[in-house]
């Protein structure tokens, strides 16, 4: 039963420190230290178990850091009153239909006020039908595909720019710096975001005169990519572009090494943005290119609870002893945006908070935030980067550029 999948509820700093693996085994719901009228409850459906668990951990870290900071400052101001933040986590076990069920449960049974979207474009789109039905403002921290936002919904917002904002600058860099690239092979996880960004890469390559010699999908949960990789190797493309999530891409990279596949450029999205991928791939991560929606090298002076990018990075390092990536930052941003919208509205009325989200035009630690008419953010230039010496080095945009592209993958 979905009811049994409530991972935990957060209300105050002490509860934020409960380890995720305890939550994953089904910790019973905890009673808030504040009375119900003193709490704002945010629902967060996440794939805490299953193959997408590494991504869920990151989102949970971002949400928890924001909740901790909000509660340390006394809570969210609503008129002349302060409300504590409480987060209800539900594990949908990396299964999209369960994400839909979990979302409805949180709205109809757990009495949440507002929602964070499910992880990834596919689950976020599916679950948004429920939040729209009940008119619950929802901010998706990890959904970039335009198909999520083309439904005419009023209550869904997203902090990731469209997929082409990653592939277009990436292709421009490769075209300018690696003239040897004439052919590209694309292998994509058959899931909404990974497939959509692969399709954007196909468009971008063709627009720039690069021949797409291979474009295939692999099923979710695929454990052997050797046949697809053998086909790619035989075609000898200078650029290989592979999409998926951390566990997918670590497996593909290992099998590429086993087959001794050589290419001038290897791009993987979205795994290399995460330290887990870099550590898991080891030396084979070197020179892999990628793109994401945020990087800690950015320097924004925000009006949100975190303030500067540097302060957000500092707080994250102090709590988790690691540098934040775009997934964690986006999740924290979602909380910060809700906080600003609620405080501007001066009420917990969902329609009024929704209207304030729609009107936001503000600089945050994550960058400038403004939502388009469809609810998707349209105000950022996502960074392109390359793994060099076990660290992501920003190649674009110019304002935060850290190095030059290196050709060839180990």
N, C-alpha and C positions, 0 to 999 in steps of 0.2 A: 504494500500500500504506500502511496505517496506520503500519507500522513507520517509514516514511520521513518521517512527520509529526511525529516528536519534535522539538520546537522547541529545547529546551535543558534542561540540568540545572543546578541551583544548589547549590553546596556551599561556603559561605564568602562573605565580603563582596565580594571582587573580582569573582566571577562574577555577583553580583546587579546589577552596573552595566552588563551587556551590553545594548545597546539592543534594544527589542522588534522593530524592523523587521529586525534581523539574524536574530533567532530565527524570524521569520515565513517566511524563505526556506529554512528547513530546516537550521539549524546542526546538525552531527553531535553525538551524545551525547558529553559530556565526562566524563573520569575524575575521580572524587572525590579531593580532596587527603587525605582521611582513609581509613583502611581500612574495609572494609564493615561490620565489627562496631561501628565508632565513629559510624555514621551512621543517622539515621532518615529514611527516604525517603517523601515525600508526593507523591502523584499529583495533577495538576491538569489535567484536560481543559478546554480553552478554545477558543472560536471566534476564534482569532488572525487568521484571514483570513475574508473574506466580509462580509456586511452587518452582522454583530454584532461586528465587530472593535473598534469604539470601546468597547463594554462589556467586552470581553476585556482590553483595555489596563488598564482601571481595576481589574479584579480582580487582574491580575498585579501591579500596583503595590502593592496591599494585601498580597498574599502575600509579595512580595519585601521589603517594609518589615519585616514580622514576622520573616521568616527572618534578615534582617540584624541585627535587634535580638537575636534569640535567640542567634545565633552570636557576636555581640559580647560577650554575657554569659557565653560559654563553652559554650553549647549547652543542651540539655534534660537536666535531672537525672533519671536513672533509677536508683533506689537510690543507690549511692555513686559512680556513674559519670556522666560528661557525654557526651552524644551531639550531634554537629553536625546541623544541619538541611540536608537536600538536597531540592529540589523538582524533580520531573520534569514538564515542560510538554508537552502534546500538542495540536496544532492539529487540531480536528475540522471546520474550514472552515465553521462556521455550519450544519452539517448534522447533524440529530439522530441518524440511524442511525449516522453515523460517531462520534458521541459515545459511543454504546453500544460500538462496536468498540474505540475508544480506551481506554475504561474497562477492558474485558477484557484488552487488551494490557498495560496498566500493571500489572494484578494478576498475570497469568500469565507475562509475559515480562520486565517491568522491575522486578519484585520490590519494589514499593512496600509500605510498611507500613500507610499510612493514606491516605484520599482526601479531596480537596475535590470537592464536587459540580460537575457541568457547569453552565454558565450558563443561567439562566431555568428556569421551572417545567417546561416541556415536556421539555427535554433532561435536566434533573435527575431527573424522574420515570422517563424511559425508561432512563437509565443506572443508576438505583438498583436495577433488577432484577438487574444484574450484581454490584454490590457486596454486595447482600443474599445472592445465591447463594454468594459466596465468604466471607461473614461479615466484610467489611471495614468498620470504622467510617468513616462518611462525614458530613461537615458541608457542607451546601449554603449558599453565601454569597448566593445570589440566587434563591430559590424560595419564593414566598409562598402559592401556591394550595393550598387544603386537599386538592385531588385528589392532590397529591404525597405527602401524609402519611396517606392513608386506606387504604393497602395492607396495614396490619398489620405493617410491617417493623420490625425491632429495631435495625438498624444505621445508619439514616438519621436525621440531625438537621438542623434548619434555623434560621437566625438571623433570618428575617423572620416577623413575626406575620401572621395571616391577612389577606386582602385587605380584609375589612370593617372592619378597624381603621384603614384609610385613608379609606374612603368614608363611614363613619358620622360621624366628626367633621367632615369636609369639608362634608357635606350640612347638618349642624347650623349651621355658620357661615354658609353661603349662605342658609339659611332665615331665620336671625335678622337678617342684615345686608342682604339684598337681597330684600325682600318682592315686588319686581316679577317675580321668577322664578316663572313658572307652568308653563313648558314646557321640557323638556330634550331635546336630540338627542344620541345616542351613536353614535360610530363607533369600531370596535375592530379591531385587527389580529387575524386568525384564527390565534391561537397561544395556548397554554395560559394563561400569565399575563395577557397583555393582554385576552383574551376573558373570563377569569374575573373580573378586576377591573371590567370593563365590566358584567358581569352583576350584580356586587355593587352597582354604582352604580345600575343599574336598580331593584334591590330597595329600596335606600335612598331613591331618589327617590319611588317609589310609596308607601313607608311614610310619607313626609313630605308627601304630597298634591301632588307635582309630576308633571305629565303627561309621560309618555315618548312624544313624537310621532315619534321616529325611532330605530331601533336596527338597524344594519347592520354586517356584517363586511367587511374588505378582506383580500385574499390577501397572504401573505408575498411580498415583492418587488414589490408594486404601485408603479408609477411615475406613475400619473395618478389623482388623486382628484377631478378636476373634476366628474364626473357626480354623485358622492355629495354633494359640497359644494353643487352647484346645488340638489339636492333639499332639503338642510338649509336653505339660504338661503330657499327658497320657503315653508318651514314657519314661519319667523321665530321660532325658539325663543329664549328669553332666556338659556339656558345651553347651551353646547356642550361635550361631554365626549368627548375623543379619547384612545385608548390606542395604545401602540406603543413603539418604541425610538428612539434619538436620530435616526437617519437618516430613519425613517418620519415622525416628528413635525416635523422641519425641513421636509420636503417638503410635508406637509399645511399647515403654517403659511404657507409661501410661497404656496401655491395659494389659501388663504383670503384673503390680502392681495390677490392678483390679482383675486379675485372681489368684493372690497370687502364681505366679510361682516362685519356688525356684530352684537354681542351684549353683554349686560350682564356675563356671566361666561364665560370660556373656561378650561377645565381640561384639562391634558394630563398623562398619566402613562405613562412614567416620565422622559421626556427633560429637563424643566426642572430636575430636581435636579442635572444635570450642567452644569459651566461651558461645556463644548463646545456645548451647546444654546444657552445664553444668548448666547455669542459668535456662533454661527452664525446665530441668528435676529435678532440686533441689536435695533433698536427694536421690532420686532414681538413680542419676548418680553415686553415690559412688561405688567404686571398679569395675566399668566397665573398661574392657581393650580395647585397640585399637592400631592402628599404623598409622603413617603418614610419610611424606617425609622430615620433618624438625621440629626442636624445638628450641625455643629461648635460651635454655640452652647450645646450641652448641657454640663453641668458635673457629671461623675461622678468620684468618687475610687475608681478600680478596684483590684482585687487582682491584676490580670493584669500581664504584663510591661510594658505601656505606662503603667500607673498612672492618672493623671488624663486626662480628655478633652483638657485643654489641652496636656499633654505629647505625646499622640498627634498632635494638630494641629501642634505645633511640629516634631516629628520628620518628619512628612509634608512640611511646607513646606520644611524644610531639604534633604530628598532630592529633591523634585520641583518645588520653586519654585511651588507652587500650593496652594490650600486643598482639603482632602479632601472628598469627597462620601460619601453613604451606601454606594455600591457599593465604594469603596476601603476604607472603614472596616469594612464587613461582612467583607470578605476578610481583613483583618488580624485581626479578631476571631476568625475561624475558626481561624487558626493559634494565637492566644493560648489559645483554649479547648482545643485539642488538647494544647498544652503543659501546661496546668493538669491535665487529665485524666491524661496520661501520668505526670506527676510525682506525682499522688495515687496512681495505681495502683502506681508503683514498678516497673513492668515494661512491656515492649512487647507483652505478650500481648493480642491484639485483643479478646477477650471481656472481660477485666478493664478495659481502657481504655474499651470501650463502656459498661460498667456505671458507670464514674466519670462519663462524659458524661451519662448518664441521671440521675445523682444531683446534678449541678451545681445550685447555688443561690447565685450569687455576683454581686457588683457588679463590672462591668468599665468600661473607658473608654467603651464603647458604651452602657452602661446595665445594669440588672439582668438577669441571664440565668438562666432556669429553663425547662427543656423540659417540655412536656406529655407525657402518656402516648403520644401519637402521634409524638413526636420534634420537634414544631414549638415554637418559643419562644412563651411565653404571658405574658411578664413586662414588656412595653414599651408605652408610649403613643407611637406614631409621630407625628412632627410634620407639620402642614399648613403650607404656606408659599405666598407669592406673590412673583413677580419684581417688584421695585420698584427703579428706578434701577440696573438691570443686576445686582441682587443678590437672593438669596432672603431674604425676611423672614418669620420664623416667626410664624404666627397662633395656633398651638395645638401643644402644651399650654401652659397658663397659666404654668407654672414657667419656661419659656424663651421666652415670647412677646416678640416684638421690635417689633410694629407692628399696625396695623389694616388690615382689608381695604379695598382700593380698588376701586370699581365701574367697569366699562367697560374695554375692551381697545383698544389703539392699532392 
